[in-house]
Amino acid sequence: MVTVYVMPVMMMMIMMVLWMKMTQLSAMPMYVQIMMVTPVTIVLTVLMV
């Protein structure tokens, strides 16, 4: 069951990181990127579940 929830989250994180690398956000420090991605990832995961 856990895998069902983990996989979408991993995919979201990867997609977000790739998207940020293609935008101006890539100039930001890593912790700033994580702080921006985490809330969005949580919201998307909750909506998908």
Secondary structure by P-SEA (a helix, b strand, c coil): caaaaaaaaaaaaaaaaaaaaacccccccaaaaaaaaaaaaaaaaaaac
